[in-house]
Amino acid sequence: MSTQPGPLDFAFTAPIGVEVKGETWSCVEVPDSVALLGTGRTVRVVGTVDDQPVTAGLMPTGAGAHMLSISAALRKKLGKDLGDTVHVHLTERLS
């Protein structure tokens, strides 16, 4: 559990698309995120999505997990859309 800013080394593969309030958002759910981060609040992180660098906030899903937004620009760069799988590697916690 990492409750303070600092290095992370957490990788996972997940499909783009998280159900939030009856809608599908272009995000990936971070598995076991509350245990990993020690909080259910938003946490800023650095990492990669399919080897593309990202700095973003992991947002609470409202169902006890966190999600990482995959922007339209990033999806276009990756050539991926809702339902496609991406590999995420979180390397640093900023907040």
PyMOL commands that set and color helices and strands:
alter all, ss='L'
color gray80, all
select helices_A, chain A and resi 33-37+72-78
alter helices_A, ss='H'
color red, helices_A
select strands_A, chain A and resi 6-15+18-20+23-25+27-30+43-49+52-60+66-69+85-93
alter strands_A, ss='S'
color yellow, strands_A
deselect
rebuild
show_as cartoon
